[in-house]
Amino acid sequence: MAGRTLTRQELTSLIETGEIDTVIVGFPDLQGRLVGKRITGWFFLEDVADHGTENCNYLIATDMDDNPVPGYRFASYDQGYGDMVAMPDWNTVRVLPWIPKTALVLCDLSEPGTKESISVSPRQVLRDQVDAAHALGFEPRLGSEIEFYLFHDSYREAHAKNYLGLSPHSPWMEDYQIVQTTMDEYVIGDIRRNLDAAGIPIECSKGEAGRGQHEVNLRYTEAVEMADRNLIYKSAAKEIAASHGRSVSFMAKYNMNETGSSCHVHSSLWNLTDNSAAFAP
């Protein structure tokens, strides 16, 4: 059985007993990467839990290389960069089994003075769309299959090679192949088990058509929770691979001679009145 999210009271207890000493307070940037701070447990309880923590607003106005770029109305060099407050969403508390004594809580972003929600933050954009669906009587639910490549190279080794000539973990196609995926299981199995223990239900993993290519399938759920799970999944896959001296890439096409990696998002609408599928025959 998969693990689950924690309540605020459960997190408080784990910090007070010393089982958790670090809380990652995070949120997605515009590229879908987890950003934020690592907060010492006692300070999280004393200050951040009720007041949030400030982060520079350039974090949701950057390019893929994390550089601030012009042209954003929300934040730019022209108007100066300020802060935004990351307030814990208490529905998102998880222990991260692959990082010792660490929990994660995802946050909603707001203006420091007015406490007004920042409408261009990724979680808020999605939440607004879900609210629009609710107003029409629907609950959007999503499931994902996100593919990636596993490499023998570590992240540092890949960088030293300028990300050229990377060594796929399998020398051949491994679509549905059990023998080859068993050879990869020390990484892929670690990803599955840790995510499941963190309250992110994993249905399965499988080899894909590319050399060293895999997918991990997440159990469907409501839209914002699904987006949160995918955010954590991609971060976890990278961190767990790194712990084994390996690396992964979710790029759609890391090499023109290799099979592309897809992101399948299965979506459905459910009636709020009776929890039935809206368009089922």
C-alpha positions, 0 to 999 in steps of 0.5 A: 500500500502506498504511503500518504501525505501527513497532517500539520500535527503529524509533521510537528510531532516528527520535528519535535521528536527529531525524526525530521530536522529539515523541511523543504518549502518549495513550489514549481518554477515556470519550467516545472522544476522544484525551487524553494528553501531548506528550512531547519525544523525548529525554525519551520515550526517557530516561524514559517508554518504560520507566516510562510517564507519569502522568495525572490519573484524572479523565480517565476520569470526566468528562462530554462537556464534560470536566468532572469529575462526581460518581457515579463509584466510580473517581474523584470529588471525594469521594475526591479525584483521583489519578494513573494511569500510562499505559504505552506499548503497543508494538503501537500506535506510528505516525508521524502524517504530518499533524503534523510530526515527531510519532509516537503511541503508545497506552497502557494505564492502571494504578495507580501503586503496584500497577501493576494495570490500571484495569478501567474504562478503555475499552481495558481494558474492550474487551480483557477482552471480547476475552479472554472471546471467546478463552476460547470459541475466537473472535477478534472482528473489526470494520470501521467506517463512521463518517459525519461532516459537513464544514463551511466554518466553522473550529472557532473560527468555529463556536464564535463562532456558538454552533454555529448556522447552520453552512455545510455544505461542499456545498449539496446532497445528495452521496450517491455523487456524484463531482463534489461530492466532488471539490470536497471532496477537498482535505480528504477526500483528505487524511484518506484519504492521511494515515491510510493512511500512518499504518498505518490502511488505508482502503478508500474514502470516499464522499459521503453523503445529507446536505449536506456529509456523508461517510463513510470506511471502515476495513479490518476487523481485530481488535477492539482494533486497530479501536477504536484505529484509529477513535480515531485516525481521528476525531482525524485528521479533525478535525486535518486539517480544521482545517489547511485552515480547515474543521471536521467533526462526528461528531455523530449529529444535528447539525441536526434538519433534516439527515440523521443521521450513523451509525456502522456497526460490522460484526462477525464471529467467527472460529475461533482454531483454523483462522482460519475464519469461525465462522458462515459457511454 
